[in-house]
Amino acid sequence: MLQTKKENHSVSQSNHLIRAAYDLSLNEKRLLMLALTKVNPKKWEQDWEISVHANEWASVFSKEIKHSYGEIESAATQLEDRKLTFRTGPDVNGKKTFESGRWVAWARYIPGEGRVTLEIPKGLRKYLAFAMLEEDGFTSYKLMAAAKLRTVHSIRLYEQMMSWKSTGTLYITVEDLRDVLELDGKYKLFSDLRKWVINPSMKDINKNSDFQVDWDVHKKAGRKITSLVFRFQKKKQKELDFGDLAEGA
């Protein structure tokens, strides 16, 4: 069971991790979010084997407990094969440089206890627990503020915005947006990217999160759109509705 009220649990991660490129299913991303609420971002020496119980999953994501066992088992198994890529910056010749790794070193499902255990690999830990060393490069948000979002694209865009929460404005190039969401050549036309990724994500965030957002074109190169701007603000308390998450999940 969650030890404190679920509304108080935060997902914290380095901005390097926020801007990494990866592709996960919705349940895989949700499992990671729930697991990361158990990491102390100000403590390096801690237990990096993280357990998530089916009853926690059911509580946070409004799932029936009978379905939760299979969902967390499947998500944990798939996470073992999932990679992420960081852009580490340009080299001396100005070329992009990258490093990559896995989300989990291993995952184990314990059917008799209704839980999964994930081990965070050593190479990833510095992106989760160094807030005390680089506080300005860390982003946190409340788990329940994003728990109702319906797609990974929505969650990833929400996280990008939260890394600029102090300004209420996110500027991002179209190229970086494609990289972050690891679209792999999908939606090559901007009109398709807008129709299938940006607009649905904005609708989802506006309806199902604690922020209201609008977006616009920021820069063009000729007729080609090269950069976008997202402006967002916290909803008033009376506008928030984190009710039933099960519908459409």
VENTANOR-V438534 format. One record per pair of residues at least 24 apart in sequence whose ideal C-beta (glycine too) atoms are under 7 Angstrom apart, sorted by the first residue. I is the first residue (numbers start at 1). J is the second residue. Records with the same first field share a line. If there is no record, write none. Layout:
I: J  J
//
This chain:
1: 55  56
2: 56  59
6: 59  60  143  144
7: 142  144
9: 37  143
10: 37  140  141  142  143
11: 36  37  140  141  143
12: 36  39  41  131  138  140
13: 127  128  139
14: 127  128  130  137  138
15: 137  138  139  163
16: 86  127
17: 127
18: 139  159  160  163
19: 180
20: 84  85  86
21: 84  85  179  180  182
22: 82  83  84  182
23: 182
24: 82  152
25: 78  152
26: 151  152
27: 71  74  75
28: 75  78  79  82
29: 152  155
30: 61
31: 72  75  76  79
32: 103
33: 143  146
34: 60  143
35: 118
36: 128
37: 143
39: 128  129
40: 129
41: 128  129  131  138
42: 131  132
43: 129
44: 129
46: 129
48: 119  120  125
49: 117  119
50: 117  118  120
51: 115  117
52: 115  116
53: 114  115
54: 114  115
55: 114
60: 143  147
61: 147  245  249
62: 244  245  246
63: 246
69: 114
72: 116
73: 109  116
76: 107  109  116  118
77: 107
79: 103  104  107  118
80: 104  106  107
139: 163
144: 242
145: 209  210
146: 209
147: 245
148: 208  242  245
149: 204  205  208  209
150: 204  208  248  249
151: 201  204
153: 181  197  201
154: 201  204  205
156: 180  181
157: 201  205
158: 205  209
161: 211  213  230  232
168: 231  232  233
169: 229  231
170: 230
171: 218  227  229
172: 228
173: 226  227
174: 225  226  227  228
177: 228
190: 225
210: 234  235  240
211: 235
//
